[in-house]
Amino acid sequence: MTRLYLKIFFTFWLITVAIIIGTNIVVHWFDMAPDGNLQHSSEASDDDPAKRLLFQMVGNAVNRNTRQLIQDLRAMPAWSTRFVYVIDKENRDLLDRPLPPGVMFLAPRLTFKHPFDKVQDRNRKLFGRYITLNDGNSVKLITISAGRDEGQDRDIIWELFLDNIWPLLLVSILVSGSACFFLARHFTRSINTLQKATHQIARGDLSVRISEQFRGRNDEIAALGRDFDHMTERLEKSMQEQKRLIKDVSHELRTPLARLQIALALARQRSNGIVDHELNRIKQAADYLNDIITDILTLPVQGQDSWVLDDVLDLVSLMQTLMDDYQAEAYAKNVNIRFKCSLEEALVATHGNMLVGVFENTLRNALLYTPENSEICIALTETGDGEHYRVDIMDQGPGVPEDALEDIFQPFFRTDQARARESGGYGLGLAIAQRSVSLHRGRIWAENRPEGGLSLGILLPQIKG
């Protein structure tokens, strides 16, 4: 069950329960019976529970005969009958109980001409009423208040009310709970459908459609489902057009560029060194354009679920190989590349050589921006949870402004336009690296080192044996 489901369910149910209980309490407390005003009109200042019980019993008894009244008394809880006595013409209790002294004193005082009376018997109050039942028999109803040993503030009528009403309240609460349960499920089912579809889109599946699940409905949720399908349809079409554009760019740019490079090579052969300087500048520009096209086409566009990690790579061997490859370039700047690792191997799942390009790019950037006579440190460790490997590539360069640490992973973002042009950078390397690491279910981030320089951290999941 979702949190929203539970919130709707319990909110509706608690409101319903509060209405059911509150209504019953109000009706009881204010005595909203048809003759409630008559019952409270006499001596309204005396609100003893025994007196209110007497008036309620009188209201019920006048519509019953002697046999029914005896059945009502026997149906009362055992604890409550000691507070109620019904006396016949011979001054005998209808339940054949011995009469307390106070009842024996009050009963003779109740007559047809004097139908109501009350007396004080030590610490108790007794209230009596003379009534005629519908079978013609006359009885005297007497109620007794709770004594000091039974709790002076004990509300007998309230306890009787609770004793009689709880089965009805229980049934009402269970019925209302069932109704609220199905109502909450009905409301949240549509939201869950939208949530699942949204998760599918987040995983790259733009073919999901949900309007069919709302067929026959003509409410806001159905309208939202139709709008959702319209949105996903346009997104899918846009993604297909993007992929088609990439293929078109590959064909339209790569082909004339290849012809240009061939023509340039022929021109260098025939120039006999006369215009080599100009041809070198043309070749440099052509190579620069070729690198841009290569990186744009290398930027992954597939969703994570469609990226199959079907190969294995050892990060320890990769780092050592990259150090050997870039040793000459580091030697030219008198930069020492140091590798810190206590692992014999660190196996991760990969696809093709995408991770090789990630680490090549990050190490090349470190060499590019670290000053001469400095050091680059590569640290490969295992995380504390034993689920990931972490690679940190730390240089001693100028670092990156704090507000640009996340922006450097955006395509075509460069912190220093002039320096980037001189170095041949065009802001795609880290964007490609981030996308590639993400498709490997990992994470890449940048942070400035306290002692100066930039540290690039890469987290990749381990392969479990």
Secondary structure, 3 states (H helix, E strand, C coil): CCHHHHHHHHHHHHHHHHHHHHHHHHHHHCCCCCCHHHHHHCCCCCCCHHHHHHHHHHHHHCCCCHHHHHHHHHHCCCCCHHHEEEECCCCCECCCCCCCHHHHHHHHHCCCCCCEEEEEECCEEEEEEEEECCCCCEEEEEEECCCHHHCCCCCHHHHHHHHHHHHHHHHHHHHHHHHHHHHHHHHHHHHHHHHHHHHHHHCCCCCCCCHHHHCCCCCHHHHHHHHHHHHHHHHHHHHHHHHHHHHHHHHHHHHHHHHHHHHHHHHHHHHCCCCHHHHHHHHHHHHHHHHHHHHHHHCCCCCHHHCCCCEEEEHHHHHHHHHHHCHHHHHHCCCEEEEEECCCCCEEEECCCHHHHHHHHHHHHHHHHCCCCCEEEEEEEECCCCCEEEEEEECCCCCCCHHHCCHHHCCCCCCCHHHHHHHCCCCCHHHHHHHHHHHCCCEEEEEECCCCCEEEEEEEECCCC
